[in-house]
Amino acid sequence: MFDAERVKNECVEWIRRFFEENGPGCNAVVGISGGKDSSIVAALCVEALGKDRVIGVLMPCGEQADIDMAKLLVEHLGIRHYIVNIKDAVEGVTNAIPFELQKQSRENLPPRIRMATLYAVSQSNNGRVANTCNLSEDWVGYSTRYGDSVGDFSPCSFLTVQEMKQIGRLLGLPAVLVDKTPADGLCGKTDEDNLGFTYAELDRYIREGVIEDAAKKEKIDRLHRINQFKLQLMPSFKPTL
């Protein structure tokens, strides 16, 4: 049985210890997408550090259909925030490359530019960048390497989507943010449409090892296997000296 209150409190203490050891007085910088993960991570940071030490960064790429959800979150938490539209940066890089990018390259470019933006904001505001990924996404590699997969500290990398939702409710976040259908905002589909299985099915498989559909089990296992590299340090050659 998942004890959401205990885990939430332990996570808040973990964030406090991280900042005490890795930058006393620094600010937490969180990319705010309007989805549950960034909302929950921002709320955890506010509880741990106080709202004056949390900075939200909204990064639409041109028009963002759910930008109102991101604005709702920063207003609800009362945190300082910046809106940085990355459209010109994305188009500038895309147009400067002397060949047509493949579909996956085009889709992964905005998350990588967003992470560069977060670090620019962070370095200029005495910050530490929060990673907002959860265990469910990481399990099947549903993140962009050197995009949303990185950060300076990660409060929720070992929490599933269902567990995140329970913590979000404890934090008093608006239900519309906690229960919002997850979508990457890159291809116009929901996460679950892209994955071919639900997060509820995935979370049960992760925690209990149970899944009824053999084809879905095979797909989850394959995605987990081929995406392990995203969670590991870059391989480095060590010469014999």
N, C-alpha and C positions, 0 to 999 in steps of 0.2 A: 504494500500500500504506500503510495507516494504521499509524504508529509510535506505539503506545499509550504506551510508556514515555517517549518523548521528549515527547509532548503532555502527559502527566500531570505530568512534572517542570516543564515550562514553565508549566502552569496553577498549580502550587503556588507558583512564583516570582512569577507575576502576582498571586496573592492576597496574598503578602507585600508586594509593592510597593504594592498598593492600600491596605493598612492603614498602611504607612509614610507614604504621602502623604495619606491621608484619615482619620486617626485613630490615631496611634501608641498602642499599649496598649489600643485598643478591642477588644471582643469580637465574634465572628461569631455572629449569631443566626439559627438555621435552623429553619424549620417542618418537623417530622418527621412524615411521613405513613405511613411503613412501606413505601413504594415505593422503587424503585431510585434515582430522581433525587435525592430529599432525602438518601438514605443516602450516595450518592456525593459530593454537595456537602459534607455534613457531614464525611465522611472526608477530603476534600481540604483542608478548613479545619483539621482536626486536624493533618494533616501540615504545613501551612503555618505554623500559629500555636501548636500545642500544644493538648492537650485542655483545659487550664485556661482557654483563651480562646475556647472554643466552647460555646454554649448551645443546647440543643435545646428546642423547644416543641411538645408534643403537643396537638392540638386536636380531640378527638372532638366530634361533635355528637350527644349522647346516647350510644347504644351504637355502638362502632366494631368491626366484625367482625374486622379485622386489627390491632387495637391492640397485640397481642402482637408484631407485626413491628416496630412503632415502638419498643417497649420493648427488643426484642432489639438494635436498632441503638444506642440510647444506652448500653445496658449493654456492648455490644461495644466501643464507642469510649471508654467511661468518662467521658462528658461530663456536666456539670451539666444538668439538664433540669427543666422544669415541665410539668404537665398542666393544661390550661385547657379545661374543657368549655364549648363555646359554645352549647349547646342553648338555655339561657335567653335569651341575647342574640338568637339567631335568632328564637325564638318571640316575644320582646318586640317586635322590629321588625316582624315579620310581623303580629302582632295589632294593632299601633298604626296600621298603614296602613289607611285607611278603605275599602279595596276589595280584592277577591281578586287576588293577584299571579298573573301568567301563569307557566306552567311554567318557562320559562327564567329568569325573575326569581327564582323560588323556588330554583332550582338554583344560581344564581350568588351568592345572598346569603351562604351559608356561607363560600365562599372570600374574599369581601370582608371579612367579619367576622374571619376568620382573619388577614388581612393587617393589619387594625386592631389585632388582638391582638398580632401580632408587633412592630409598631412601639411599642406600649405597653410590652412587655417590653424592647425594645431601648433605648428612651429612659431607662428606669429602671435599665439595666444597662450603660451606656456602650457601646452596641452599634451594629453595622451589620447591616442585614437582608440575608440572602443570597437572591437569586432562584434558583430551582431548575429553571427551564425548560430544555429542550434544543432543538436546531435542528429536529428532526422535529416536535415539537409546535408550535413557533412557525411553522413553514412553512405549516401548515394552520390556524393560529389556535386550536389546542386548548388554550386557557387562558382564564381569566376576566380581562377588563380590570379593572384596579385590584384584582385579587385575586392569584392566583398569578403573574400576568404582570409584577409589579413587584418592586422591591427596590432596595438600594443598590449592589450589585455582583452580577455574573452570571458565574460561572465556566464554565458549560456551554452558553451560548446558541448556540455555533457547533459543537457536537458532536451527531452523530446518536445515535439510540438504540443502534445496534449499536456505535458507538464508545464510548459511555458504558459499556456492558456490559464492554468490554475493559478500560477504566480501573478499573471497579469490582473486577474480578478482580485486577488488579495491586495494588490497595489492600488486598487481603486480606479483603474483606467476605464474610460468609456467602453461599453460593450462593443460598440461599432468598431473599435480598434482591435480589441482582443479577438473578436470572432470574424474579422474581415477575411474574405476568401483570399488566400495567398496567391500572388502573381508576381512574376519577376519584372513586369513592365517593359520587357524587351521585345516579346514576340506576339503579344495580344492574347495569350492563353494563360490559364491558371497553372500553378505548379503541378497540381494533380493531373490535369490534362496532359501536360508534357511528360510527366513521369509514368503514367499508365497505371497508377495505383494511388490510393488515398493515404494521407498521413496517418490516419487512424490504423490502417492496415500495417503500414510500415512501423509505427511506434509499437504496436503489439508484437510484431516480429522481433524488433530490437530488444524489447524488455522481457518477452515471454518465449520467444522462439517459435511462435505459433502463427501460421498463415495457411489458409485453406486452399488457395489457388496456386497450383504448382507452377504455372507459367509466371505468375507474379513473383513467386519465391525465386525462381531462376533469374528473373530480370534484376531483382534487388541484389542478389548475390553477385551477379556480374557487374552491376554498377559499383557496388562496394569494392570489389576486387580491382577494377580498372582505375578507380579514382583515389586509391590510397596515397598516391604520390602527392596529392594536394595537401595532405595533412602532415607531410614529413619535411624535414629540413632538406635543403638542396644538397644532393650528393657532392662530396668534395674529395678530390684526390689527395692522398697523404703520401708524399714520397718517403722512401726509406733513406734516412740520413745517418 
